[in-house]
Amino acid sequence: MTNSHHPIKQSKRTAIVDILRGWAILGVAIGNYSGLPHIDLPKKTTNSMLSEILSNFDQFFFSGKSWTLLTILFGYGFVILINNVAAKGKNPVTFFSWRMILLFGLAFINCCFWFGDILKDYAFLGILLLFFYRCSTKTLSIICAVLVLTIPFLMAYIKGFNIERIEIISNPEYLKLYHSGNWLDFFKFNLLASYYQQIISPGYAIIAHIVMLACMLFGILLQKLDFFNRLNEMKKLLIYILIISLIFAVIIGVIFYLAIENKADFLKFFNPYYWLILSTMIFIATGICLLYENGKLKTIFKYFSAGGKMTLTNYMAQNILAAFIFSGIGLNIEKTMPYWFYFLLAVFIFIVQLFISKWWLSKYNYGPIEWLWRVTSYRQLFPFKKPTQNNIPLETNA
């Protein structure tokens, strides 16, 4: 971003960051869509072999890893934006606070359609990040380490409270709102579910937000180290990270599985769930970075990069589309199909989004939601459509 009137030059974008965003938004789609069967009263179901395979694939590659990866990239992008705003003579604190208020607005809209919204959390924590962006890499490293080391103990401690919460998503009275076909009822269900399942639920309100904060601060640290622009010189380090994170994930995974199966006492004061999530996420993200640096999957990565540049648009579009497919305001097919249907539907929708994103960005500078957010953030109009010559879009000098 060279000035406040134009988008970032494509040559100045860090492609791997957009690719990782694209991968993460695929995982978010799978998690959200395959999680929809959990709405409604519990029912005994027998999954087919295909469903079991896809469910295990989701658990290893996506579940929990996608939103933690997106959160790291949010922190990474936060510092870039703060630096660019400051370089233009604007007050970064005022600017970013206003930008997060706008994100709260987008989050409210998204919450109306999907009770698993994460934008509200990004908006809240984004404001907190303003207290950390001047920190040194050493200070950020210490804070991240302390938070990550503390998480298993806090998680076990909070689980020990056994706090009773209102189960909106399995309560027949509330489910009537979801299935009624009335838009206001549907919005009410999602807003109530967001409030009870996330905002006032200690497990989410405390633990998930600490995990998010740690991930965001880690993203800030990576940006200060210029990590993603130095991948080529760090290939050996990436290989070490890949191996170590895999070994750690396997060890933690085995211990955690055996502990749950045998109801180990140590789980009452130490729950390593997020250690498993974070180590697996680092393994996967590092693997993608190595594939990219080695020139593999170039065509696929181009599409993932396009999808990643429109993360906000694609994320909200996925949730709004899900409302029309699964709830009473649309086809109302929630809980009527096997697991593999939800998984493959999410993948199909994501693939369609990749093609649309690549086509869209060949004609426009931004995704529609990204453009709206940018315009309202800077409070000025930006060129939306790319200039053309003989009906052929031109790359801008921005």
Secondary structure by P-SEA (a helix, b strand, c coil): cccccccccccccaaaaaaaaaaaaaaaaaaaaaaccccccbbbbbbcaaaaaaaaaaaccccaaaaaaaaaaaaaaaaaaaaaaaaacccaaaaaaaaaaaaaaaaaaaaacccccaaaaaaaaaaaacccccccaaaaaaaaaaaaaaaaaaaaaaaacccccccccccaaaaaaaacccaaaaaaaaaaaaaaacccccccccaaaaaaaaaaaaaaaaaaacccccccccaaaaaaaaaaaaaaaaaaaaaaaaaaaacccccccccaaaaaaaaaaaaaaaaaaaaaaaccaaaaaaaaaaaaaaaaaaaaaaaaaaaaccccccccccccccaaaaaaaaaaaaaaaaaaaaaaaacccccaaaaaaaaaaccccccccccccccbbbbccc
